[in-house]
Amino acid sequence: MSVLIPAPAAADPSGLTADDVARLRADTPGCLTRHHFNNAGSALPPQVVVDTMVDHLRREAEIGGYEAHAEAQDRLDAVYASLGALVGSGPEGISLTTSATDAWLRGFLSVPLERGDRILVAQAEYASNVLAVMSAARRVGATVEAVPDDATGVLDVDALRSMLDERVRVVAVSHAPSQNGLLNPAQAIGAALREVAPQAWYVLDACQSVGQVPLDAAAIGADFLSATGRKFLRGPRGSGFLWSSARAQTLEPALLDLDSATWTSVDDYVVQPGAKRFESWEKSYAAMLGMGAAADYALALGLGVTQRRISWLADRIRLALAGLPGVVVRDRGMVRTGIVTFSVEGQDAADVVRRIKERGVNVSHSPREYAVRDFDAQGVSGLVRVSPHVYTDDTDLEALIAAVSAAIA
Ligand SMILES: Cc1ncc(COP(=O)(O)O)c(C=O)c1O
């Protein structure tokens, strides 16, 4: 047993054997060259994702982009079903987008806002979402308020209930915040909204939970759920998707093009029925097919298996880091994700990240600007973020702890 990594308190609860993990690593070319702990940034894709994309790009070069699209139509149709299965829905809930932010904006901006409306955001809400909320609120004269955290660090559902009234138009929450290992109580939030403020639109950012955690968007009670391809789902950069409820599919999107609507007469148009209304015509079909391959890979492995292995790995990392001098592990919440964050007394987080990366270990830096309210509440200006995945093994863990120890010495 390693001197750096404390023995795990319990065996890996995912059910994956050492041989299974070796197979996952053999599927993942990046494991050969890197100790990758930046899955919350952009995960290492399995080979099938790379092959799917490269094959499509080759067909585009050989026969033309539109022709390759037509040839792949059946496989593209299947992508909607694969993504739907990730969030407990059928294909009819899914719109393909270029990123989580693209998806989130298409949902949020469709909600008609009026002067005097209230928009509630989680304290840990992600910068891009809050920026869009502040900008929209300024334009119409709405207000933006943060729902406080409870003592464990997650969104306080009782406080939310007490804030809800008929003027609340949108509630925006990140399921797994970018800069903390907690999982917000998404379903309890949805239940509170339906009970106390049914007119409010619930926009759930599942960017960090899709591909990591089993999800059921309808059971959560969300109106919109946004996700990216490249993080825990292990798809390509430049891919994302939006899930929308039947009620949300009655909204007229803020962005229309000839894919989401049809120009029917000189001065009229009709919006596409269903989730198609939240898509744009042009997209990277290689990336969309790659995201579909990533979804199929994740579904075949099982999201419960994935969640259990990632959180077991993350807990082992927290334990090992907590034993290093000056390291303060910052994660809160009772249900933890694969995002591990820490600060080092007297040291700048960006410098620590740079020194860890110089040792061939990929970690990332979360600066205050990514979630100003959350960082200010914690009194920190930056954090080091470490995020394992199912393919992480003990050689990675040892390299990580050795690199962190050397970086902070
Ligand atoms: C919680 C959360 N929401 C949204 C985003 C933005 O995702 P994208 O870059 O795909 O738009 C991120 C990215 O880190 C995130 O962590």
The ligand as an ORCA input file, in Angstrom:
! r2SCAN-3c Opt
* xyz 0 1
  C     -21.917     24.385    -13.110
  C     -21.510     24.817    -14.480
  N     -22.410     25.369    -15.293
  C     -22.101     25.760    -16.551
  C     -20.836     25.624    -17.036
  C     -20.547     26.088    -18.428
  O     -20.443     25.014    -19.305
  P     -20.063     25.282    -20.834
  O     -18.658     25.787    -20.826
  O     -20.245     23.963    -21.524
  O     -20.985     26.325    -21.347
  C     -19.839     25.060    -16.242
  C     -18.467     24.928    -16.753
  O     -17.518     24.745    -16.034
  C     -20.188     24.642    -14.929
  O     -19.286     24.092    -14.121
*
